[in-house]
Amino acid sequence: ANDMTERFFIDNRRKLAARLEEGSAAVLFAGKAPLKRGDEYYPFSPDRNFYYVTGVERENCVFLIAKIGGGLQETLFIPRDNGILAKWVGANMTTEEAEEISGMTDIRPIDAFTDDFAQMVFRNNITKIYLDLEHREWDDVLTPALNFAKEVREKYPAMAVGDLYPIFGDLRLIKEPYELEKMRKAMDITRMGVEAMMANARPGMMEYEIEAHFDFTLMQHGAREKAFQTIAAAGERGTILHYTKNNGKTKDGDLLLVDCGAQVDWYNGDISRTFPVNGKFTERQKLVYNIVLEGQQKVIDAIRPGQPFSRLNEILKEHYLEALKEIGLVETMADVAKYYYHGVSHYLGAETHDIGRYTERVLQPGMVLTVEPGLYIEEWGIGIRIEDDALVTEEGCEIMTKDMIKTVEEIEAFMAKGKQA
């Protein structure tokens, strides 16, 4: 790991420690890939909060930090040398590698974790354990942290259990230069992928054929992971927000809505563009497209420190009411909800919908958010979303994806070139 990388994870541990009380400890789990079937596992993706404070992207690791005696104890537990299995799946991480990546010096084997944890709690009279208790759906599979919380409750009835989730939500909301560098790279590769789809799209192609140009471009630039499953939706399928089947045939005259992102070192880009598969917008498509684009610009102009997050969506809806009234599509704000039914923005970072609360939140410098207005007019076979990624600055905002073409004229000119090639 280079110095900037290691420094980033060391600093993140300091930020976390600052939020813990004296006499408390926190435990974070890297997680492990779930079983798919037989002896096959899903690809592993590290728990992002664990990664944020360790830099380690291997499964079955545990991080323990204790705030005791006016100081900090930080321990990383990792799987032991996997011997002959190394020939099958590659070698486990060595102690030296773990030290170099994380900047921690206390590295121990994972099978020592429970005993070491118990001793640490007993010797230092730890009265509070912090765990990441994120839990969205009642029936979700319990995370390692939720299972551990159950055991702690049983073995230490007097122990208080604190939740790390809101703490990480706050920490990860403000992006460090290290994170912005990864995200810029992910966004740039995403842009190239979208351009490849535009350049190669032809009427009659399957949505997944066009999508393949995105995947190929990502691979060419070393982004093996995507931020999320690509949406490539033609015609009225563009009115389904998270349409990922991508198995429909495009027709002459269809718009194709693409929403996609590359991932670089676990940090994501997230861009949407909507373009005509034949390279030319119809008058009606152009009309709707420009209403969305104008709305996006109004939201971008409103992004600055101190602006309530919730105000961004209000600004867009007010714009839609006026613009759609003008073309006779709506009369009231209730009508607008038929054609626009999501929020204009979400946080972006190590998760595509990055963690952090939205309610009552005002924008602060260092936040990264998407700006993604859409209009979905099923009866016209038109679904349009235009999405860029914005960094809140001291003065206003910087559009991190500003190199990406997006006006009707730019798209038509770019696609005309692609059609000649």
WONOR-V209356 format. One line per field, one symbol per residue. phi: phi as a letter, one per 40 degrees, with the letter a starting at -180 (. if undefined). burial: + if it has 24 or more other C-alpha atoms within 12 Angstrom, else -. A space follows every 10 residues. Layout:
BEGIN
phi = ???
burial = ???
END
This chain:
BEGIN
phi = .ccccdddcc ccccccdccc cdgbbbbbbc gaccccafbb bcccbcdccc cdbbgcbbcf bbbbbbbbfg bbbbbbbbcc dcfccdccbg ccccdccccc ccgcbcbbcd ccdccccccc cccbfcbabc bccdacbdcd cccdccccdc ccdccbdccc bbbcdcccdc cccbccddcc cccccccccd dccccccccb cadgccdccc ddccdccddd bgccbbcacc bbbcfccccc cbcbcfbccc bdgccbcbba acbbfgbbba bbbbacccgb ccdcccdcdc cccccccccd cccadgccdc cdccdccccc dccccdcgcb bbcccdccba baccaacbac bcccchcbdg cbcbdgcbbc bbcabbbdcb gbbbbbbbbb bcbdciabcc bccccacdcc cccccccccc d
burial = ----++++++ ++++-++-++ ++++++++++ +--------- ----++++++ ++++++++++ ++++++++-- -++++++++- ---------- -++++--+++ ++++--++++ --+---+--+ +----+++++ ++++------ --++++-++- -+------+- ++++++++++ ++++++-+++ -+++++++++ ++++++++++ +++-++++++ ++++++++-- --+-++++++ ++++++++++ +-++-+-+++ --++++++++ ++++++++++ ++++++++++ +---++-+++ ++++++++++ -+++--+-++ ++++++++++ +-++----+- -----+++++ ++++++++++ ++++++-+-- --++++++++ +++++++--- ++++++++++ ++----++++ +--+++++-- ++-++----- -
END
